[in-house]
Amino acid sequence: MSAPVYLDYAATTPVDPRVAEVMSRHLTLDGVFANPASRSHMPGWQAEQAVEGARRQVADLIGADPREIVWTSGATEADNLALTGFMRANRARGRHLVTSRIEHKAVVDTAKALEREGFEVTWLTPERDGRVTPEALRAAMREDTTLVSLMAVNNELGSIHDLAALAEVAHAGGAVFHVDAVQAVGRIPLDAAAQGIDLMSVSAHKIYGPKGVGALYVRRSPDIRLEALIHGGGHERGMRSGTLPTHQIAGMGEAFAIAGREGEADQARIRALRDRLLAGLEDLDGIHRNSVIECAVPNILNLAFEGVDGESLLMALRDIALSTGSACNSASVEPSYVLKGIGVPRRLALASLRFSFGRFTSEADIDRALEALRHALIGLRRKTP
Ligand SMILES: *Cc1c(COP(=O)(O)O)cnc(C)c1O
């Protein structure tokens, strides 16, 4: 039996072998293993140099200055630091935050926690294409709005926000603009300075780096104040204490550098693969696109299959690793809040699959997936009247 075809790159990516090679040089006695905060010896300086090199690699890909990068344990922590750290540090200026209903849980659950702390949140409903319009944001802005948080690319739909236009509205209303750019890095051009982004969360493991490391970009001018969530030692300009994981950081830097060189070519190749999948399904009825491909990244494709349920479909597709449009709670299967958020009917949301492609996806993978998918669909539809 061969390994399943992996079409769940939006959940995580394998580490690029070139990244793994760099990481392995930052672990053992013969490598760069020392504490980057050790200022009294050469091994410490070498580790610091590795960390600072990676800081530049990450900054370069997102149009930032290296001094604007704060290392974290991942984008979940970066989102927490951005929202909670900012709202707490700026509570004297206002208590209102604007975000959307289809943000990643790292933003949604943090905003809910802030509501319990006494902050107020406006939850914007996106358009059917998965995007919040600048007009909708403008209408939500209040005198006491201090922060707007919207994602660059949605992880279930692939929809791409017009960041520059949204930043302009946030700034006109006197607010700071945070972007969860996890799914955008290496997939669309990002330029924090040019797009007017003040805070940006990124992660390594969605872009062929290791799990457990990410960063928050924090604009330096005008200076943005954040209250630290993790104390002890004052690392990262006091915003995030803790010994820096040199091997993780070096790996993340390499992953970002590769994305800068190869991201565009990857996306062009992946677009052709996505179109191959769509073409291979064209003759089947009852397939709806939850992703509006005209305004989405090509590496994420969300489809609804009429007349079947997602769980049975997934069971029939054991040879393909992918995600459904639902989340299993303890008692019941609930449709994805993202699909619900853009108005996909419950019945279709429960029969949805997210295909996500990546650097190592081949035409043969797509053809195997197509064969399995067509077989499963035709079989399941025959069973249900
Ligand atoms: C994966 C993901 C996160 C969480 O990142 P981690 O590094 O796994 O904590 C946040 N936002 C989006 C959009 C994601 O896809």
The ligand as a Gaussian input file, in Angstrom:
#p B3LYP/6-31G(d) Opt

LIG

0 1
 C       -2.029000      27.675000      11.130000
 C       -2.566000      29.032000      11.305000
 C       -2.381000      29.738000      12.505000
 C       -1.695000      29.127000      13.700000
 O       -0.312000      29.027000      13.492000
 P        0.587000      28.112000      14.459000
 O        1.975000      28.496000      14.084000
 O        0.238000      26.714000      14.106000
 O        0.253000      28.466000      15.859000
 C       -2.880000      31.010000      12.591000
 N       -3.524000      31.582000      11.562000
 C       -3.726000      30.945000      10.400000
 C       -4.451000      31.632000       9.292000
 C       -3.254000      29.655000      10.230000
 O       -3.480000      29.014000       9.077000

